[in-house]
């Protein structure tokens, strides 16, 4: 583990930036059409439960890395296998998010630039930050948190004052009943972005006050989830359901609608910067979590020795992960949630927590027997 300490507020900022990340870029929940914002709020409610599961696991083994408590729970061999699977999972997700933002830059700003060049630049920026340590990333997050919120408030004021919002696009609410919302929640909004906070199991031991982890995490999830729901609400009201679902990046399309007297326009450039910042933190935290896992698994002296090797694997994987952006998105919606997100974010943590509780109960019973004897 890295010998660093971050505050509860810094954890709050990191989770907030992480949660927005690619979720704000891609416009999650659009499968529920005009009820996308309800699908996000439904996913948030389950996300609270999942985060509590992650926190509860951490609370039984504070101050040690996930690999160490996996070995303590499952034994050396099985614990090593599960730790390796988690490391691969985090590395894979870092590659997927890196691809998301590389595609966004190509489609929105640099259509003539090779994808590999853009991805290399982003990847090495992330690798450099991760090698500097979590304290540096946390302090950087505090600065960008203010910048992102300033842009969010500015855009909300401009969109509402210019009369771009048409609430009729939200009607009829629950047109096809609750099933589309439940389906979107079960296949998308639970996992992205709320279940992805499982990566913070590698960061929780760095927080200076253990009691602050739960409050900071749940508060950050509530704020980011609410912002995501509001964002999709505005996207729907400005663009309409058809345009929103066809757009690869609905938020950028919405911001492009802001025009004041042919003078103040093209504000999507600033929001592209904000989205890249969110993507930077999301990729960085996934890569950091993978580095921590593999450092412990292979007994490397410092996690910093693994940053560039794993970063290069992430870079290559992001390029080879899919031949086209459409294939990349289709895979992320249909394949990844079932084969990866559900087992790693839901099933495995819940089984682990149940096993911990069972072991703790057995331990208490044995202690009571020895005390009575």
C-alpha positions as CSV (number, residue, x, y, z in Angstrom):
1,X,0.0,0.0,0.0
2,X,1.0,3.6,-0.6
3,X,2.1,5.5,2.5
4,X,-0.2,8.4,2.0
5,X,-3.2,10.0,3.7
6,X,-6.1,11.8,2.3
7,X,-9.0,13.6,4.2
8,X,-12.6,12.6,4.1
9,X,-13.4,15.7,2.0
10,X,-10.7,14.7,-0.5
11,X,-12.4,11.3,-0.7
12,X,-15.7,13.0,-1.3
13,X,-14.2,15.0,-4.2
14,X,-12.5,11.9,-5.7
15,X,-15.7,9.9,-5.6
16,X,-17.7,12.8,-7.0
17,X,-15.3,13.3,-10.0
18,X,-15.1,9.6,-10.5
19,X,-18.9,9.1,-10.6
20,X,-19.5,11.9,-13.1
21,X,-16.6,10.8,-15.4
22,X,-17.9,8.8,-18.4
23,X,-21.5,8.7,-17.1
24,X,-21.9,12.4,-17.8
25,X,-20.3,12.0,-21.2
26,X,-22.3,9.1,-22.4
27,X,-25.7,10.1,-21.1
28,X,-26.6,6.9,-19.1
29,X,-30.1,5.7,-18.8
30,X,-31.3,6.8,-22.3
31,X,-32.8,3.3,-22.8
32,X,-35.7,4.5,-20.5
33,X,-36.2,7.4,-23.0
34,X,-37.9,10.4,-21.3
35,X,-37.7,8.6,-18.0
36,X,-33.9,8.4,-18.1
37,X,-33.6,10.6,-15.1
38,X,-35.8,8.2,-13.1
39,X,-33.6,5.3,-14.1
40,X,-30.6,7.1,-12.8
41,X,-32.3,7.9,-9.5
42,X,-33.4,4.2,-9.2
43,X,-29.8,3.1,-9.9
44,X,-28.6,5.5,-7.3
45,X,-30.8,3.9,-4.6
46,X,-29.3,0.5,-5.3
47,X,-25.9,2.2,-5.5
48,X,-26.2,3.3,-1.9
49,X,-26.7,-0.3,-0.9
50,X,-23.7,-1.5,-2.9
51,X,-21.5,1.2,-1.4
52,X,-22.6,0.2,2.0
53,X,-21.6,-3.4,1.2
54,X,-18.1,-2.2,0.1
55,X,-17.8,0.0,3.2
56,X,-18.9,-2.8,5.5
57,X,-16.2,-5.1,4.0
58,X,-13.6,-2.4,4.5
59,X,-14.7,-1.7,8.1
60,X,-13.8,-5.3,9.1
61,X,-10.3,-4.9,7.6
62,X,-9.3,-1.2,7.9
63,X,-5.8,-0.1,7.0
64,X,-4.9,-3.1,4.8
65,X,-5.1,-3.6,1.0
66,X,-7.9,-5.6,-0.7
67,X,-5.4,-8.4,-1.5
68,X,-4.6,-8.9,2.2
69,X,-8.2,-9.2,3.3
70,X,-9.0,-11.4,0.4
71,X,-6.3,-13.8,1.5
72,X,-7.6,-13.6,5.1
73,X,-11.1,-14.4,4.0
74,X,-10.6,-17.0,1.2
75,X,-7.1,-18.3,1.9
76,X,-3.9,-17.7,0.1
77,X,-4.6,-19.5,-3.2
78,X,-8.3,-18.6,-3.7
79,X,-7.6,-15.1,-2.3
80,X,-4.8,-14.6,-4.8
81,X,-7.1,-15.7,-7.7
82,X,-9.9,-13.3,-6.7
83,X,-7.3,-10.5,-6.3
84,X,-6.0,-11.2,-9.7
85,X,-9.5,-11.1,-11.2
86,X,-10.2,-7.7,-9.5
87,X,-6.9,-6.3,-10.8
88,X,-7.8,-7.4,-14.4
89,X,-11.3,-6.0,-14.0
90,X,-10.0,-2.6,-12.9
91,X,-7.4,-2.5,-15.7
92,X,-10.0,-3.4,-18.2
93,X,-12.4,-0.7,-17.0
94,X,-9.6,1.9,-17.2
95,X,-9.0,0.9,-20.8
96,X,-12.8,1.2,-21.6
97,X,-13.1,4.7,-20.1
98,X,-9.9,5.8,-21.9
99,X,-11.4,4.7,-25.1
100,X,-14.6,6.6,-24.3
101,X,-12.8,9.9,-24.0
102,X,-10.5,9.3,-26.9
103,X,-13.5,8.7,-29.1
104,X,-15.2,11.9,-27.8
105,X,-12.2,14.0,-28.7
106,X,-12.0,12.5,-32.2
107,X,-15.8,12.8,-32.9
108,X,-16.2,16.3,-31.4
109,X,-12.9,18.1,-32.0
110,X,-10.2,16.2,-33.8
111,X,-11.7,14.1,-36.6
112,X,-8.5,14.1,-38.6
113,X,-6.2,13.0,-35.7
114,X,-5.4,9.3,-35.3
115,X,-7.1,7.8,-32.3
116,X,-3.8,6.3,-31.1
117,X,-2.1,9.7,-30.8
118,X,-4.9,11.2,-28.6
119,X,-5.1,8.0,-26.5
120,X,-1.3,8.1,-25.9
121,X,-1.4,11.7,-24.7
122,X,-4.3,11.0,-22.3
123,X,-2.8,7.7,-21.1
124,X,0.6,9.2,-20.2
125,X,-1.0,12.1,-18.4
126,X,-2.9,9.7,-16.3
127,X,0.1,7.5,-15.7
128,X,2.2,10.5,-14.6
129,X,-0.5,11.6,-12.1
130,X,-1.0,8.0,-10.7
131,X,2.8,7.7,-10.2
132,X,2.8,11.0,-8.2
133,X,0.4,9.4,-5.7
134,X,-3.1,9.6,-4.4
135,X,-2.4,12.7,-2.3
136,X,-1.5,14.6,-5.4
137,X,-4.6,13.4,-7.3
138,X,-6.8,14.3,-4.3
139,X,-5.4,17.9,-4.1
140,X,-5.8,18.3,-7.9
141,X,-9.4,17.1,-7.5
142,X,-10.1,19.8,-5.0
143,X,-9.1,22.5,-7.5
144,X,-11.1,21.0,-10.5
145,X,-14.2,20.4,-8.3
146,X,-14.7,24.1,-8.1
147,X,-14.1,24.5,-11.9
148,X,-16.6,21.9,-12.8
149,X,-19.3,23.2,-10.5
150,X,-18.9,26.7,-11.8
151,X,-19.5,25.4,-15.3
152,X,-22.5,23.4,-14.2
153,X,-24.2,26.3,-12.6
154,X,-23.3,28.6,-15.5
155,X,-24.8,26.2,-18.1
156,X,-28.0,25.7,-16.0
157,X,-28.5,29.4,-15.8
158,X,-27.9,30.0,-19.5
159,X,-30.1,27.1,-20.6
160,X,-33.0,28.1,-18.4
161,X,-32.7,31.8,-19.2
162,X,-32.6,31.3,-22.9
163,X,-35.9,29.3,-22.9
164,X,-34.4,26.2,-24.4
165,X,-36.2,23.9,-22.0
166,X,-39.4,22.3,-23.2
167,X,-41.0,20.3,-20.4
168,X,-43.4,18.6,-22.9
169,X,-40.6,16.4,-24.0
170,X,-40.8,14.7,-20.6
171,X,-44.4,13.6,-21.2
172,X,-45.9,11.2,-20.8
173,X,-44.0,10.1,-17.7
174,X,-44.0,6.3,-17.2
175,X,-45.5,6.0,-20.7
176,X,-44.9,2.2,-20.7
177,X,-45.0,1.7,-16.9
178,X,-42.1,1.1,-14.6
179,X,-40.6,-1.9,-16.6
180,X,-38.3,0.2,-19.0
181,X,-36.9,2.0,-15.9
182,X,-36.3,-1.2,-14.1
183,X,-34.7,-2.8,-17.1
184,X,-32.4,0.2,-17.7
185,X,-31.5,0.2,-14.0
186,X,-30.8,-3.5,-13.9
187,X,-28.6,-3.4,-17.0
188,X,-27.0,0.0,-16.8
189,X,-27.5,2.6,-14.1
190,X,-26.7,0.3,-11.2
191,X,-23.3,-0.5,-12.5
192,X,-22.3,2.8,-14.3
193,X,-21.3,4.7,-12.4
194,X,-22.5,3.7,-8.9
195,X,-21.3,0.1,-8.7
196,X,-17.9,1.1,-10.1
197,X,-17.1,2.6,-6.7
198,X,-15.8,-0.8,-5.8
199,X,-12.5,0.5,-7.1
200,X,-12.3,2.7,-4.0
201,X,-11.6,-0.4,-1.8
202,X,-8.0,0.3,-2.7
203,X,-8.3,3.9,-1.6
204,X,-10.3,3.6,1.6
205,X,-7.2,2.5,3.7
206,X,-5.6,5.9,2.8
207,X,-8.4,8.0,4.5
208,X,-7.1,9.5,7.8
209,X,-10.5,9.0,9.6
210,X,-12.2,5.6,9.0
211,X,-15.6,6.9,10.2
212,X,-15.5,9.6,7.5
213,X,-15.4,7.1,4.7
214,X,-19.1,6.2,4.8
215,X,-20.4,9.8,5.1
216,X,-18.1,11.1,2.4
217,X,-18.9,8.2,0.0
218,X,-22.7,8.3,0.4
219,X,-22.7,12.2,0.2
220,X,-20.6,12.1,-3.0
221,X,-22.8,9.5,-4.5
222,X,-25.9,11.5,-3.7
223,X,-24.5,14.7,-5.1
224,X,-23.2,13.1,-8.3
225,X,-26.3,10.9,-8.8
226,X,-28.5,14.0,-8.4
227,X,-26.4,15.9,-10.9
228,X,-26.5,13.1,-13.4
229,X,-30.3,12.9,-13.1
230,X,-30.6,16.7,-13.6
231,X,-28.2,16.6,-16.6
232,X,-30.3,13.9,-18.3
233,X,-33.5,15.8,-17.4
234,X,-32.1,18.9,-19.1
235,X,-30.8,16.9,-22.1
236,X,-34.3,15.5,-22.6
237,X,-36.0,18.8,-22.2
238,X,-33.7,20.6,-24.7
239,X,-33.1,17.9,-27.3
240,X,-36.2,15.7,-27.1
241,X,-36.1,11.9,-26.8
242,X,-35.2,11.1,-30.4
243,X,-32.2,13.5,-30.7
244,X,-31.0,12.6,-27.3
245,X,-30.9,8.8,-28.0
246,X,-29.2,9.4,-31.4
247,X,-26.5,11.6,-30.0
248,X,-23.3,9.9,-29.0
249,X,-22.7,12.6,-26.4
250,X,-26.0,14.2,-25.4
251,X,-24.5,16.8,-23.0
252,X,-22.3,18.3,-25.6
253,X,-25.2,18.5,-28.1
254,X,-27.3,20.3,-25.4
255,X,-24.5,22.8,-24.7
256,X,-24.1,23.5,-28.4
257,X,-27.7,24.9,-28.4
258,X,-26.6,27.8,-26.2
259,X,-26.3,30.9,-28.4
260,X,-26.5,34.5,-27.3
261,X,-26.7,37.1,-30.1
262,X,-24.3,35.2,-32.2
263,X,-21.6,36.2,-29.8
264,X,-21.6,33.7,-26.9
265,X,-21.6,30.3,-28.5
266,X,-19.5,27.1,-28.9
267,X,-19.4,26.7,-25.1
268,X,-19.1,23.0,-25.6
269,X,-15.3,23.5,-25.8
270,X,-15.3,24.4,-22.1
271,X,-17.5,21.5,-21.2
272,X,-15.3,19.2,-23.2
273,X,-12.5,20.3,-20.9
274,X,-14.7,19.5,-17.9
275,X,-15.5,16.1,-19.3
276,X,-11.9,15.3,-19.9
277,X,-11.1,16.2,-16.3
278,X,-13.8,13.8,-15.1
279,X,-12.4,11.1,-17.4
280,X,-8.9,11.8,-16.2
281,X,-9.9,11.0,-12.6
282,X,-11.9,8.0,-13.5
283,X,-9.2,6.4,-15.6
284,X,-6.6,7.3,-13.0
285,X,-8.5,5.8,-10.1
286,X,-9.1,2.5,-12.0
287,X,-5.4,2.4,-12.9
288,X,-4.4,3.1,-9.4
289,X,-6.6,0.4,-8.0
290,X,-5.2,-2.1,-10.6
291,X,-1.6,-1.1,-9.6
292,X,-2.3,-1.6,-5.9
293,X,-3.8,-5.1,-6.6
294,X,-0.9,-6.3,-8.8
295,X,1.7,-4.8,-6.4
296,X,0.4,-6.9,-3.6
297,X,-0.2,-10.0,-5.7
298,X,3.3,-10.1,-7.1
299,X,5.1,-8.7,-4.1
300,X,6.5,-5.6,-5.9
301,X,8.4,-3.2,-3.6
302,X,6.3,-0.1,-4.6
303,X,3.1,0.3,-6.6
304,X,5.0,3.0,-8.6
305,X,7.0,0.3,-10.3
306,X,3.8,-1.1,-11.9
307,X,2.3,2.2,-13.1
308,X,3.9,2.4,-16.5
309,X,3.8,-1.3,-17.4
310,X,0.1,-1.6,-16.5
311,X,-0.5,1.8,-18.1
312,X,1.0,0.5,-21.4
313,X,-1.3,-2.5,-21.2
314,X,-4.2,-0.2,-20.6
315,X,-3.2,1.9,-23.6
316,X,-2.9,-1.1,-25.9
317,X,-6.2,-2.6,-24.6
318,X,-8.1,0.7,-25.2
319,X,-7.1,0.7,-28.9
320,X,-7.8,-3.0,-29.4
321,X,-10.9,-3.3,-27.3
322,X,-13.2,-2.7,-30.3
323,X,-12.7,-1.9,-34.0
324,X,-15.3,0.9,-34.1
325,X,-17.0,3.2,-31.5
326,X,-20.4,1.6,-32.3
327,X,-19.0,-1.8,-31.5
328,X,-17.4,-0.4,-28.3
329,X,-20.7,1.0,-27.1
330,X,-22.7,-2.1,-28.0
331,X,-20.2,-4.3,-26.1
332,X,-20.4,-2.0,-23.1
333,X,-24.2,-2.1,-23.0
334,X,-25.0,-5.7,-23.8
335,X,-21.9,-7.8,-22.8
336,X,-19.9,-6.1,-20.1
337,X,-22.8,-5.6,-17.5
338,X,-23.8,-9.3,-17.6
339,X,-20.3,-10.9,-17.8
340,X,-18.3,-8.4,-15.7
341,X,-20.2,-5.8,-13.8
342,X,-22.8,-8.1,-12.2
343,X,-20.3,-10.7,-10.9
344,X,-17.7,-8.2,-9.8
345,X,-19.8,-5.3,-8.4
346,X,-22.7,-7.2,-6.9
347,X,-22.4,-11.0,-6.5
348,X,-18.8,-11.2,-5.4
349,X,-18.9,-8.4,-2.8
350,X,-22.2,-9.7,-1.3
351,X,-20.8,-13.2,-1.0
352,X,-17.7,-11.8,0.6
353,X,-19.6,-9.8,3.1
354,X,-21.8,-12.8,4.0
355,X,-18.8,-14.9,4.5
356,X,-17.2,-12.3,6.7
357,X,-20.3,-12.0,8.9
358,X,-20.5,-15.8,9.1
359,X,-16.9,-16.0,10.3
360,X,-17.4,-13.2,12.8
361,X,-20.4,-15.0,14.2
362,X,-18.5,-18.2,14.6
363,X,-15.6,-16.3,16.2
364,X,-18.0,-14.7,18.8
365,X,-19.6,-18.1,19.6
366,X,-16.2,-19.7,20.1
367,X,-15.2,-16.8,22.4
368,X,-18.4,-17.1,24.4
369,X,-17.8,-20.9,24.8
370,X,-14.2,-20.3,25.9
371,X,-15.3,-17.6,28.4
372,X,-18.0,-19.8,29.9
373,X,-15.6,-22.7,30.2
